[in-house]
Amino acid sequence: MLIFLETLSLKSLLLEGNTTRRIGVGRISLMLLLMLST
């Protein structure tokens, strides 16, 4: 599951060169990781 989320965020980063989108995807993935780890 974690690997899937990481690959998904990486694909989004590669597709979108936007720094704002990059930060948004990072924050969302971090929140998901925190929710899954607890």
C-alpha positions in Angstrom: 0.0 0.0 0.0 2.8 2.4 0.9 4.7 1.6 -2.2 1.5 2.3 -4.3 1.1 5.7 -2.7 4.8 6.5 -3.3 4.7 5.5 -6.9 1.4 7.4 -7.4 2.9 10.6 -6.0 6.1 10.1 -8.0 4.0 9.8 -11.2 2.2 13.0 -10.3 5.5 14.7 -9.8 6.8 13.6 -13.1 3.6 14.6 -14.9 3.3 17.9 -13.2 6.3 20.2 -13.2 4.5 22.7 -11.0 6.1 23.4 -7.6 2.8 24.2 -6.1 1.3 20.9 -7.3 4.5 19.2 -6.1 4.0 20.6 -2.6 0.3 19.7 -2.6 1.0 16.1 -3.5 3.7 15.9 -0.9 1.4 17.2 1.8 -1.4 14.8 0.8 0.9 11.8 0.7 2.3 12.8 4.1 -1.1 13.0 5.6 -2.1 9.6 4.2 1.1 8.0 5.5 0.4 9.5 9.0 -3.2 8.2 9.0 -2.0 4.7 7.9 0.8 4.5 10.4 -1.4 5.3 13.4 
